[in-house]
Amino acid sequence: MSWHRPGWAVTVVALLGTTGLALVVGGLATTPPSPPRPGAADAPAGDRSAPPVPPLGRAEPVDVRIPAIDVRAPIVAVGADAEGRLEVPPLDRPTLAGWYRHGVSPGETGNAVIVGHVDSAAGPAVFFDLGRLRAGDTVRITRADASVATFAVDGVASYPKDRFPTDLVYGPSGTAGLRLITCGGRFDRGAGSYVDNVVVFATRVP
């Protein structure tokens, strides 16, 4: 399945912990992105005045480091099931991050997507503090070819699940972008899930 093909229905489901909490962060690829809720940051596209960084070739990411929130975590490749739902790292290993392997790899032209749990039955998970990132913070992705793709955060936004900005996250891009996704907002006990998604938008820098 082509994640970016117009007209495809895209549904992303991240299960949190062993309690079966679910996060739906998808919609139709043709649905225009909704603005973030009041108080959330817009998703700037980076410094357009700076010359673009030449893209890297394809290589699987193996490690993510985010110094500002003290994250260093292994990355595992995840795919999508027959219904278009994104697989996530094992529920019993909430400190792992998951890279959507059918999309671009971090450093290639396009938007690479990495998801992570926010919490688990045991406590905070890999992306627990993702919403604390600010513009200019650095994300470093070590790749299987020993190269490191460095990204600068452009912005952080929170979106209701039913208004997830599919185009901004999964749509095509002329630069090497990175999207980090986790759960956020209030926990709805009736639904057994968080009501929002936190998305970090980042652009590759030298």
C-alpha positions as CSV (number, residue, x, y, z in Angstrom):
1,M,0.0,0.0,0.0
2,S,1.2,3.5,-0.8
3,W,0.8,5.6,2.3
4,H,0.8,8.9,0.3
5,R,-1.5,7.8,-2.6
6,P,-4.5,10.2,-2.9
7,G,-7.7,8.5,-2.2
8,W,-6.4,5.8,0.1
9,A,-8.0,5.6,3.5
10,V,-5.4,5.8,6.2
11,T,-6.1,4.7,9.7
12,V,-3.4,4.7,12.3
13,V,-4.0,2.9,15.6
14,A,-1.5,2.9,18.4
15,L,-2.2,0.7,21.4
16,L,-0.9,1.9,24.7
17,G,0.2,-0.5,27.4
18,T,-1.3,-3.9,28.3
19,T,-4.7,-2.3,29.1
20,G,-5.6,-2.1,25.4
21,L,-5.8,1.7,25.2
22,A,-6.2,2.8,21.6
23,L,-5.2,6.0,19.7
24,V,-6.7,6.6,16.3
25,V,-4.8,9.2,14.4
26,G,-6.0,8.7,10.9
27,G,-8.6,9.8,8.3
28,L,-8.8,10.0,4.5
29,A,-5.7,11.0,2.6
30,T,-7.9,13.4,0.7
31,T,-9.3,15.1,3.7
32,P,-7.7,18.6,4.2
33,P,-5.9,18.9,7.5
34,S,-7.7,20.6,10.3
35,P,-6.1,23.5,12.3
36,P,-4.8,22.6,15.7
37,R,-7.1,23.2,18.6
38,P,-6.8,26.6,20.4
39,G,-3.5,27.0,22.2
40,A,-1.7,24.4,20.1
41,A,1.2,25.5,17.8
42,D,0.8,25.7,14.1
43,A,3.1,23.4,12.1
44,P,5.7,25.7,10.4
45,A,7.6,24.4,7.5
46,G,11.1,25.3,8.7
47,D,13.4,28.0,7.5
48,R,12.7,28.4,3.8
49,S,15.6,30.9,3.5
50,A,18.2,28.3,4.3
51,P,19.4,26.1,1.4
52,P,18.0,22.6,1.4
53,V,20.1,19.8,2.8
54,P,20.9,17.1,0.2
55,P,18.7,14.0,0.9
56,L,20.2,10.8,2.1
57,G,19.7,7.4,0.5
58,R,17.4,4.9,2.1
59,A,18.5,3.3,5.3
60,E,16.5,1.8,8.2
61,P,16.6,3.9,11.4
62,V,17.8,2.1,14.4
63,D,17.9,4.7,17.2
64,V,16.3,8.0,18.1
65,R,17.8,10.6,20.4
66,I,16.0,13.7,21.7
67,P,18.3,15.5,24.2
68,A,15.7,18.1,25.3
69,I,13.4,15.5,26.8
70,D,16.1,12.9,27.6
71,V,15.0,10.3,25.1
72,R,17.3,7.7,23.6
73,A,15.4,4.7,22.3
74,P,15.8,1.9,19.8
75,I,13.6,2.0,16.7
76,V,11.8,-1.0,15.3
77,A,10.2,-1.2,11.9
78,V,6.4,-1.4,11.8
79,G,4.0,-1.8,8.9
80,A,0.3,-1.7,8.4
81,D,-2.3,-4.4,8.5
82,A,-4.9,-5.2,5.8
83,E,-7.2,-2.5,7.1
84,G,-4.5,0.2,6.8
85,R,-3.8,0.3,10.6
86,L,-0.3,1.2,11.5
87,E,1.4,-1.5,13.6
88,V,3.1,-0.3,16.8
89,P,6.0,-1.5,19.0
90,P,5.2,-4.5,21.2
91,L,2.9,-3.5,24.1
92,D,5.2,-5.1,26.6
93,R,8.1,-2.9,25.4
94,P,6.8,0.7,25.7
95,T,10.3,2.2,25.5
96,L,10.7,1.4,21.8
97,A,9.8,3.7,19.0
98,G,8.3,2.5,15.7
99,W,9.2,3.6,12.2
100,Y,6.6,3.2,9.4
101,R,8.8,1.1,7.0
102,H,6.6,1.5,3.9
103,G,7.2,5.3,4.0
104,V,10.5,7.1,3.6
105,S,13.4,6.6,5.9
106,P,14.6,9.5,8.0
107,G,16.8,11.7,5.8
108,E,15.2,10.8,2.5
109,T,13.0,13.3,0.7
110,G,9.5,13.2,2.2
111,N,8.1,12.8,5.7
112,A,9.4,9.9,7.8
113,V,6.9,8.9,10.4
114,I,7.9,7.6,13.9
115,V,5.3,6.6,16.5
116,G,5.7,5.8,20.2
117,H,3.6,5.1,23.3
118,V,3.0,7.9,25.7
119,D,2.4,5.6,28.7
120,S,1.8,2.0,29.7
121,A,0.4,0.0,32.6
122,A,3.9,0.4,34.1
123,G,4.1,4.2,33.8
124,P,5.6,6.7,31.3
125,A,6.7,5.4,27.9
126,V,9.1,6.6,25.3
127,F,7.2,9.7,24.1
128,F,5.7,10.7,27.4
129,D,7.3,14.2,27.2
130,L,7.0,14.7,23.4
131,G,4.6,17.6,23.9
132,R,7.3,19.5,25.8
133,L,9.5,20.0,22.7
134,R,9.9,23.4,21.3
135,A,11.0,24.9,17.9
136,G,14.7,24.5,17.5
137,D,15.0,21.4,19.6
138,T,17.1,18.6,18.0
139,V,16.1,15.1,17.0
140,R,18.9,12.7,15.9
141,I,18.2,9.5,14.1
142,T,21.0,7.0,13.8
143,R,20.6,4.8,10.7
144,A,21.6,1.3,9.8
145,D,24.3,2.6,7.4
146,A,26.0,4.4,10.5
147,S,24.9,7.8,9.2
148,V,23.0,10.2,11.5
149,A,20.1,12.3,10.3
150,T,19.6,15.4,12.4
151,F,16.3,17.3,12.5
152,A,15.3,20.6,14.0
153,V,11.8,20.8,15.5
154,D,9.6,23.3,13.6
155,G,6.6,23.1,15.9
156,V,4.4,20.9,18.1
157,A,0.7,20.6,17.7
158,S,-2.2,18.8,19.4
159,Y,-5.1,17.6,17.3
160,P,-8.5,15.9,18.2
161,K,-8.4,12.4,16.8
162,D,-11.2,13.0,14.4
163,R,-9.4,16.0,12.8
164,F,-6.0,14.5,12.4
165,P,-4.0,16.4,9.7
166,T,-3.3,13.5,7.5
167,D,-1.9,15.6,4.6
168,L,0.6,17.4,6.9
169,V,1.9,14.2,8.4
170,Y,1.8,11.7,5.6
171,G,1.6,13.9,2.5
172,P,4.4,14.4,0.1
173,S,7.2,16.9,0.8
174,G,10.1,18.3,-1.2
175,T,12.4,18.2,1.8
176,A,13.5,15.6,4.3
177,G,10.9,15.9,7.1
178,L,10.2,14.0,10.3
179,R,6.9,13.4,12.1
180,L,6.8,12.1,15.7
181,I,3.4,11.0,16.9
182,T,2.0,9.9,20.3
183,C,-1.2,10.2,22.4
184,G,-2.2,13.4,24.2
185,G,-4.9,15.4,25.8
186,R,-7.5,14.1,28.3
187,F,-7.9,10.4,28.8
188,D,-11.5,9.3,28.0
189,R,-12.2,6.4,30.4
190,G,-15.4,5.5,28.6
191,A,-13.6,5.2,25.3
192,G,-10.5,3.8,26.8
193,S,-8.2,6.2,24.9
194,Y,-6.8,9.7,24.9
195,V,-8.8,12.3,23.0
196,D,-6.0,14.0,21.1
197,N,-2.8,13.3,19.3
198,V,0.5,15.1,19.8
199,V,2.5,15.6,16.6
200,V,6.0,17.0,16.3
201,F,7.0,18.5,13.0
202,A,10.7,18.6,12.2
203,T,13.0,19.3,9.2
204,R,16.4,17.9,8.5
205,V,19.3,20.2,9.1
206,P,23.1,19.9,8.4
